[in-house]
């Protein structure tokens, strides 16, 4: 087992690894790998012993779809390399259909990369049902649950590079929950590793446009019930939106649906573009300051390229508000991710941990009818890997 990417959630923290049990965070230390580190990790990890690996991918037009699979397959090693491919359907009127040539090119590339090494199981995921209700996230979770991946594989790799946000949050949540429940039911069972890969380029993501975003936000299944329970309606309501460009409609829809008592926006800082946080404040200044009355001290800052930093900032804020509002019974927290995939993953981990500790929590997201991309857009991605469950955490106890 190679834990070369082991890092602590607090920068500069040099505590010994055996002090992990005293950490207030589950993912502290954590494993985050970037670019060459990802390649080196899989060369070591795949050569140690026979690894049966299941990939979970979204089949879309994003050219980064196969980046993660390619990196893992190039590392070699023995064992099965199977792929569960989510073919999400945004409807007959979706602008995404205009990029079907890109989508088919991605499938051709996937077959080329796999080289017959494993099977490809395609699962259709309808983003809308016949009544027009959002069902994609729940269907994607069902596909993962039905596949029962922890029973057959040593490693599960969820590549979120070409998945819509609602789908990848739901898929990662389902996989993490299955692994945790398996270990709780059968203590000492061989650990199953859960890796999340993201080929990230915020500049390229900014060129992908959401078409006709919904008027009503949708919850992420498994992180929704606390937002609608009448028994929680008397509690103060905390909203933590992760800000991204051109999302005023989405911000308004979630604000109107949740009606928060307090708003703590998350800004990407540091970022590849050092002015990005300032630009976001300028873009949303009327909403944030004039309408939502956000105090400057309420802003949270998280490294654009480090999802565990977002996780730590959000998790600490939730705890702080619950502690301060304990005389009132605590608070109900809603998190919304309108930014990069990496920051969205950090938000998911914070919410999952809070849910496991019985804190009222949920994620609200505004989905779209489709997505389009500029014809000449080309990514300059950096491959990132989060190792969020499995062997590297086995020596430590979790909260």
VOSE-993834 format. One line per 5 residues: number of its first residue (from 1); for each residue x negated, y, z of C-alpha. Coordinates in pm, whole numbers. Example, Ala and Ser with C-alpha at 12.3 -4.5 7.8 and 13.67 -1.06 7.14 Angstrom:
1> -1230,-450,780 | -1367,-106,714
This chain:
1> 0,0,0 | -146,335,-107 | -36,630,106 | -286,874,-40 | -5,1122,-87
6> 90,1122,283 | 145,1477,399 | 295,1646,701 | 605,1861,682 | 428,2148,856
11> 138,2288,654 | -195,2249,830 | -60,1995,1080 | -340,1749,1164 | -153,1526,1409
16> -245,1158,1412 | -6,934,1222 | 91,743,1535 | 248,1061,1673 | 516,1044,1403
21> 777,914,1649 | 773,1252,1824 | 856,1449,1510 | 1201,1611,1493 | 1212,1533,1120
26> 1262,1194,963 | 1038,1275,665 | 739,1399,862 | 491,1286,745 | 617,1247,390
31> 484,1118,59 | 484,1363,-231 | 277,1295,-541 | 211,1516,-843 | 91,1441,-1196
36> -241,1251,-1175 | -154,1138,-822 | 156,964,-960 | -51,770,-1214 | -315,675,-956
41> -49,564,-710 | 121,325,-951 | -207,172,-1064 | -280,87,-702 | 74,4,-595
46> 150,-223,-892 | -179,-411,-864 | -157,-496,-491 | 110,-761,-536 | 383,-858,-777
51> 637,-576,-790 | 988,-614,-926 | 1092,-262,-1021 | 1438,-132,-1107 | 1463,202,-1285
56> 1779,410,-1262 | 1794,667,-1542 | 2041,910,-1689 | 2082,874,-2065 | 2090,1230,-2189
61> 1934,1467,-2439 | 1663,1598,-2207 | 1325,1509,-2365 | 1180,1436,-2021 | 1400,1128,-1978
66> 1125,870,-2027 | 833,1052,-1859 | 860,863,-1531 | 917,519,-1684 | 618,572,-1912
71> 392,660,-1619 | 495,352,-1421 | 477,109,-1715 | 136,239,-1821 | 5,146,-1476
76> 49,-224,-1553 | 105,-485,-1283 | 309,-804,-1264 | 682,-840,-1210 | 1010,-741,-1371
81> 1068,-392,-1505 | 1444,-358,-1549 | 1640,-43,-1629 | 1987,64,-1524 | 2088,334,-1771
86> 2376,569,-1686 | 2547,680,-2007 | 2748,976,-1882 | 3036,1101,-2093 | 3129,1468,-2046
91> 3431,1445,-2279 | 3511,1475,-2649 | 3494,1855,-2636 | 3158,1871,-2461 | 2889,2084,-2622
96> 2643,1814,-2515 | 2760,1610,-2815 | 2577,1857,-3037 | 2250,1710,-2909 | 2332,1346,-2980
101> 2026,1317,-3204 | 1804,1400,-2907 | 1992,1149,-2693 | 1944,870,-2945 | 1576,957,-2979
106> 1541,914,-2603 | 1691,564,-2619 | 1453,469,-2898 | 1162,598,-2689 | 1283,404,-2382
111> 1287,78,-2578 | 940,155,-2710 | 804,222,-2362 | 960,-91,-2210 | 827,-310,-2493
116> 1061,-591,-2394 | 912,-597,-2043 | 1259,-596,-1883 | 1629,-562,-1945 | 1828,-245,-2010
121> 2180,-246,-1866 | 2388,45,-1996 | 2674,164,-1775 | 2930,413,-1904 | 3007,690,-1655
126> 3307,908,-1733 | 3257,1250,-1578 | 3636,1312,-1594 | 3930,1076,-1558 | 4252,1086,-1762
131> 4400,1346,-1524 | 4098,1574,-1562 | 3959,1502,-1215 | 3586,1482,-1155 | 3489,1116,-1117
136> 3133,1095,-1246 | 2954,1112,-911 | 3173,844,-755 | 3143,619,-1062 | 2765,653,-1062
141> 2754,554,-695 | 2971,251,-767 | 2733,137,-1042 | 2442,151,-795 | 2635,-23,-517
146> 2760,-299,-749 | 2409,-363,-879 | 2289,-426,-519 | 1935,-336,-622 | 1771,-384,-278
151> 1857,-756,-292 | 1660,-820,-611 | 1379,-563,-633 | 1080,-454,-427 | 1093,-101,-568
156> 1379,120,-686 | 1278,417,-901 | 1543,683,-958 | 1432,920,-1233 | 1644,1235,-1212
161> 1479,1414,-1506 | 1775,1372,-1743 | 2063,1345,-1494 | 2319,1615,-1414 | 2284,1735,-1056
166> 2607,1575,-928 | 2497,1237,-1063 | 2142,1229,-933 | 2239,1353,-587 | 2503,1080,-569
171> 2272,807,-701 | 1984,889,-465 | 2228,910,-174 | 2374,567,-256 | 2032,402,-294
176> 1900,550,31 | 2212,450,222 | 2195,91,89 | 1833,55,197 | 1898,199,543
181> 2205,-19,599 | 2011,-328,488 | 1737,-262,742 | 1988,-188,1018 | 2177,-513,957
186> 1865,-725,923 | 1581,-589,1138 | 1241,-699,1012 | 1359,-762,656 | 1100,-693,388
191> 1115,-322,311 | 1245,-198,-23 | 1070,110,-160 | 1275,401,-292 | 1094,643,-521
196> 1244,949,-691 | 1073,1083,-1002 | 1134,1429,-1145 | 964,1568,-1453 | 1002,1930,-1354
201> 976,2253,-1552 | 1184,2542,-1409 | 1126,2750,-1724 | 1265,2477,-1946 | 1557,2418,-1708
206> 1644,2786,-1742 | 1698,2727,-2116 | 1963,2461,-2049 | 2301,2633,-2034 | 2608,2503,-1850
211> 2923,2529,-2059 | 3259,2610,-1895 | 3177,2554,-1528 | 3468,2432,-1316 | 3698,2664,-1126
216> 3691,2441,-820 | 3379,2296,-655 | 3342,1921,-615 | 3194,1744,-313 | 2919,1486,-335
221> 3079,1153,-231 | 2949,1045,107 | 2879,1405,206 | 3227,1550,184 | 3462,1442,461
226> 3336,1687,722 | 3423,1982,495 | 3790,1888,472 | 3866,1749,817 | 4127,1952,1002
231> 3958,1857,1329 | 3657,2067,1221 | 3854,2371,1103 | 3802,2562,1428 | 3421,2547,1403
236> 3209,2832,1263 | 3108,2762,903 | 2750,2791,777 | 2677,2798,403 | 2325,2737,269
241> 2311,2796,-109 | 1986,2733,-295 | 1972,3016,-547 | 1902,2968,-918 | 1938,3192,-1220
246> 2274,3273,-1384 | 2500,3109,-1128 | 2733,3392,-1006 | 3046,3197,-1104 | 2932,2892,-909
251> 2842,3098,-604 | 3182,3268,-602 | 3371,2939,-639 | 3196,2773,-346 | 3223,3082,-127
256> 3597,3107,-192 | 3650,2736,-127 | 3440,2711,190 | 3490,3060,342 | 3169,3063,547
261> 3116,3259,867 | 2744,3290,791 | 2538,3264,471 | 2170,3163,461 | 2047,3165,99
266> 1734,2970,4 | 1486,3138,-230 | 1213,2956,-427 | 892,3101,-289 | 616,3038,-370
271> 708,2967,-733 | 533,2931,-1069 | 665,3277,-1146 | 556,3481,-841 | 835,3733,-906
276> 1112,3473,-922 | 1245,3526,-569 | 1255,3904,-621 | 1435,3858,-953 | 1698,3636,-789
281> 1763,3889,-515 | 1802,4158,-780 | 2038,3940,-985 | 2265,3864,-689 | 2222,4181,-484
286> 2591,4281,-509 | 2719,3935,-417 | 2471,3876,-136 | 2460,4215,30 | 2781,4396,-62
291> 3026,4106,-63 | 2875,3835,156 | 2698,4071,399 | 2383,3860,413 | 2128,3985,662
296> 1767,3992,537 | 1667,3772,831 | 1902,3499,705 | 1699,3423,392 | 1510,3094,386
301> 1204,3040,167 | 1089,2708,24 | 808,2614,-212 | 959,2565,-559 | 741,2255,-609
306> 785,2095,-266 | 1127,1941,-192 | 1017,1843,156 | 962,2210,239 | 1323,2282,138
311> 1430,1980,343 | 1246,2106,651 | 1371,2465,622 | 1734,2360,571 | 1726,2091,839
316> 1571,2326,1093 | 1832,2596,1018 | 2119,2351,1062 | 1979,2242,1396 | 1920,2599,1506
321> 2277,2706,1429 | 2427,2398,1591 | 2220,2459,1903 | 2312,2829,1920 | 2681,2758,1862
326> 2702,2461,2096 | 2939,2645,2337 | 3186,2660,2045 | 3129,2297,1949 | 2854,2361,1694
331> 2921,2448,1330 | 3019,2289,1000 | 2751,2328,734 | 2794,2331,357 | 2488,2315,131
336> 2498,2401,-241 | 2211,2348,-482 | 2202,2583,-781 | 1828,2561,-845 | 1568,2307,-953
341> 1594,1930,-919 | 1314,1925,-662 | 1480,2179,-433 | 1813,1999,-480 | 1652,1675,-361
346> 1520,1853,-54 | 1872,1972,23 | 2006,1618,-11 | 1753,1479,237 | 1842,1749,491
351> 2212,1674,457 | 2160,1298,474 | 1962,1327,796 | 2222,1560,951 | 2500,1318,854
356> 2310,1027,1012 | 2296,1228,1333 | 2672,1297,1324 | 2646,1667,1250 | 2934,1811,1040
361> 2781,1850,694 | 2867,1840,326 | 2750,1936,-22 | 2971,2131,-262 | 2873,2157,-626
366> 3030,2322,-930 | 3015,2090,-1231 | 3036,2191,-1596 | 3213,2068,-1908 | 2883,2019,-2088
371> 2529,2138,-2139 | 2342,2288,-2430 | 1981,2375,-2500 | 1805,2612,-2734 | 1697,2439,-3055
376> 1329,2533,-3018 | 1304,2471,-2644 | 1014,2245,-2545 | 922,2149,-2190 | 586,2180,-2021
381> 670,1947,-1734 | 487,1831,-1425 | 573,1482,-1303 | 657,1463,-933 | 729,1164,-713
386> 901,1146,-375 | 861,820,-183 | 1152,841,58 | 1198,489,195 | 1002,168,227
391> 661,38,322 | 488,368,394 | 742,452,665 | 759,107,821 | 490,174,1088
396> 694,468,1217 | 1027,487,1398 | 1289,720,1252 | 1532,941,1447
